[in-house]
Amino acid sequence: MIPSGARVVVRCEDGVDEHTGRMTYRDFVGHVINWNGERLLLRRDAPANGSRPEQIVHIEARDIAVLKPVPERTFRTQDNN
């Protein structure tokens, strides 16, 4: 059981690299919205550099290679250099 609100990293298989023949992976970091054992609904965190906004992603269980909890992101302030 994966509780709603948990922050996780999900590694999914992303196919075989045509040049190296090795499996490639894509990582998603975010907060669980719902998990029914077959599909994970995840609020993907926006990257720290702001290159894209947060987004909702659906990940099928069969595509998940690794799923593990990760700590909340810490934010630095001007006073906290």
N, C-alpha and C positions, 0 to 999 in steps of 0.2 A: 504494500500500500504506500503510495506517495501522497503525503498530505498537501492540500491546497495551500499556496503561499510559500512553500519551500523553494529556496533558490538552488538550482541544479545546473550542472553542465551535462549536455546530451551530445554524445559523439555518434554521428550517423555515417554509414558507408556512402560514398559519393561516386562510386564507380572505379574502374581501373584506368590508370594513367596510360595513354596510348604510347608514350615514349619509353617509360620505364617498366611497364607491365605490373606495377605495384598498385595495391588498393589505395585509394585516397579517401579522406574523411572530411566531414564538415562538422564544426562544433557550434552548438547553440547554448548560450548562457541566459538564464532568465528565471522567472517565477512560475511555478505550476498553477494553472487555473483549474484544470481537471485532468484526471487520469482514470480511465475505465478498464485498464488492462490491455486494451487493443489500440488506443489512440491517446496521445498526450497532447493536451492543449496548453501551450506555453506562451507567456508574455515575455518575449525576447527583449533583454536589456538593450538600450541604446549604447553604442560604444562610447568609451570615455572621451574619444577625440571628436565626437559629434558628427561622424560621417554619415549616419543614418538615424532615423527616429526609432523608438521602441516599436515592436510589431508583434502581432499575434500569429503564432505558427502552429500548425497541426502536424504532428509527427507520428507516423504509424509505428507500432511496437516492432514489427518485423524489420524496420530500418535502423533500429537502435542497436549500436554496438556496445556502448558504455553509457551508464547514467549514474551520476554520483552527486551528492550534496556539495555545495561550495559556500563559503562564508559571504555575507553581505559585503558589497563594495564599500570601501572607506573613502571619504571625501576629504581632500586637503583644503585648508583655508589659507588665506594670506598669512595669518598668525601662526600657522602650523607647518612651516617650511621645514 
